[in-house]
Amino acid sequence: MAAAGRQRTRIKKQFKEGDGTKPNRHWRSLFLDYLAESSNVSESARKANINPSRAYKVRREEPEFARQWLAALWEGYIHLEMEVLRRLREGDQQTEDSDKYDFANAIRLLNVHRENAIRAQAEQRNVSAAEIRASIDRKVERIRLKVKAEKQRAGSDT
C-alpha cells in the first residue's frame, strides 16, 4: 500500500514496455538523482531501469513528482552553468576524450532550458519569474562574453 497521502499512478502495459527487469521500487529517487546530474530524461530512465514513458506519465499525474522533476532540472542547469564557468576560468578546453569542449553548444543548451530553470528557481526561491529570467540572462551573457574573450585571446596567441 502507498504511504499515507502519497498518490500512486497506475502504469498501463504500454508504458511498462522497455522497462528493464522489474523496476526498483525506489525508481523515482534514482531517476531524479540521475536527472539532476545529466538533465537527460532518456539516460536517467535507462539508469533507473524504466521506460521514459513511465516517468513522463507519472510527472503528468503526480504534482509532487512534477515539482521534484523541475527541481532536478534546475540542479542540472546549475551543474552545466558551473562546468562552463570552471572550464573558462581554468582554460580547460579539452574533454576527457581529448576533443575540444563545445562552449557554443553548452550556451545553446543553457538558453534552451532557460524557461524550465526559471520556473524551478522561482518556485524554490519564491520570487517572480521575471527576476529569475533577468538573473539568468545576465549570467548567460557573462558566459558568452568570457567565451568570446577566450577565443580572441587564443587567436592572438597564434
Buried (B, 14 or more C-beta within 10 A) or exposed (E): EEEEEEEEBEBEEEBBEEBBEEBBEEBBEBBBBBBBBBBEBEBBBBBBBBBBBBBBBBBEBBEEBEBBBBBBBBBBBBBBBEEBBEBBEEEEBEEEEEEEBEBEEBBEBBEEBBEBBBBBBBBEEEEEEEEBBEBBEEBBEEBBEBBEEBEEEEEEEE
